[in-house]
Amino acid sequence: MRKVNLRSVDLNLLVVLEALLEEKQVTKAAERLHMSQPAVSRALQRLRTTFADPLLVRSAEGYDLSVRAGQIIGDLKSLLHSVSQIISETEFSPKTSKQTVKIAGPDLETALYVPDLLAIMRQEAPEMQVELDSRPADYFEMLSRGDIHFAISGVAPQTAEDQFHRAILDMTDTALMMGAHHPLADNPITLDAYLAARHGFISITGKGPAMMDSRLREMGKKRNTVLRLSSFMSVADFCEKTDLIFMLPINLIQKISLGRAVVTCALPPELKADPLPFYLYWHARDHHDGMHRWIKNAILQQAGQHSVYKV
């Protein structure tokens, strides 16, 4: 078999070749391709050189295929169809897809948004599955490694931000949560009272100080933190049974305080901050994937993107 250097072959000529072999005439092939007849004639000459074969030969009725052309026409059509499929976007059908979407985030964040996604999938994507990972972790590292498709988080990545896309899910103020028995539960909390109290905080990754501790440090102040948790689920228990205070997003407080002997109080005026955004993050590698786009739109559709939770 003659060895061919593909770098020397103009693959655009294969489209012309398909038209020539099917039409068996330069004029009709040119009309089909919206090319001039001289341009198709020149392409035919180049193809004859490439294949070392006449491809089209004169016959009593005009032109006919050479033996070589007859041998390759089936493979040529399959090849061009395969190339077209490679280049074309893969169509995603939620009704028939059996793919698994992997989502990670803190337990309460995922509890806020993923159940609505499952309700949509039950109707529109009944054979798809969800793997939900709420273990404390660096979710941006998981996205970078390709371990998950989405991360739900109220914090921003510390490195490699250009790898990620995001969409806002909602906005929420922060507030203080404490047991109903707490001495500070019945009155507005001053900055001095806040600093003198005992505090717990949530650290999903287990790295670094809480955002409030960093802010207080900039103010030249420090609070008394005695407990670090990696999950939101036990916060109400600690509030009910101890004198600890937690600063949390309002939307999460609403989720974990139902039926519990806890109260919500505003932060001291000096510590008030802008509403905290909650984001859906995904990696750039998945941005144009059909399944990924469908899941993203389903989550955002149900998220109440413009809601703001206030004290």
Residue, then its C-alpha position, 0 to 999 in steps of 0.5 A: m500500500r502506498k504510504v501517504n503523508l496526511r499533512s500534504v493532503d487538503l482534506n477539504l478536497l474530500v468534500v469535492l470528491e464526494a460530490l464528484l463521485e455522486e454526480k459523475q459530472v464536474t458541472k453538477a458537482a460545482e452547482r451542488l457545492h456552490m463553486s465555479q466549474p473551473a474551481v471544481s476542475r482544478a480540485l479534480q486534477r489535484l485529487r487525481t494526483t493525490f490518489a494516483d488515479p483518474l477517479l472519473v473516466r469518460s464513458a459512452e454516457g459521459y463519465d463513470l467511476s474508475v475501479r478505485a473510485g468505486q472502491i472508496i466511495g462507501d468509505l469516503k461517505s462514512l469518513l465525512h459523516s464521522v468528521s461531521q459528527i466529531i465537529s457537530e455538537t452532541e445532542f443531549s436528550p434528558k428523556t433518554s440520558k442515563q448519565t450521572v451528574k456529580i454535585a458537591g457542596p456543604d450539606l445545607e447549601t446542597a439541601l437548599y438547591v438539589p431537591d428541586l433539581l431532583a423534582i425536575m429530573r423525575q419528570e424530564a430526565p427519569e433515568m439520570q442519577v445524581e451523586l451528591d458529595s457533602r463531605p468537607a472538602d476543597y470543592f474547587e480542587m474537586l472541580s479542577r480534577g474533574d471529580i464533580h460537575f458542579a460545586i455549590s458554594g458561598v465562597a470564591p476560589q482562592t487560586a486559578e479563578d480563570q478555570f471556573h464559571r459561575a452563576i448566582l443562585d441567590m443573595t442572603d444577609t448574615a445574622l447571629m444564631m444562638g440558643a433562646h436561653h442565651p443572655l444576649a438573645d433579648n437585646p440588640i448586641t453591641l460590638d463589645a458584647y459580641l467580642a466578649a461572647r463565646h463563638g463557634f464557626i463553620s470551616i468547610t475546608g478546615k483551612g484558615p480563619a473564619m471570614m469574620d476573624s479576618r475582618l476583626r483582625e483588620m479592625g484591630k479586634k479579636r473575638n473568643t472562638v472556642l469551636r470549629l465545625s465542618s458541617f452546619m447540621s449540628v449548629a442548632d444542637f450547640c446553640e440549644k445546649t451551650d452559650l455559643i454564638f454562630m454567624l451564619p447566612i440567613n437562608l441557612i439559619q431558616k433551614i436549620s432553626l425550624g422547631r429548634a429553641v434558637v433565636t436569630c439576632a442582627l450583627p452589631p452595626e459595625l460588623k454589618a456587611d453586604p449580602l452574601p452571594f451563593y454561587l453555582y460553580w463549574h469548570a471551563r471544560d464542561h461549559h459547552d457540554g449539553m448535559h451540563r448545560w441542561i442541569k445548570n439551567a434546571i438548577l438556576q430555574q428553581a433557585g430563585q436567583h433574585s431572592v434576598y434573605k434579610v434579618 
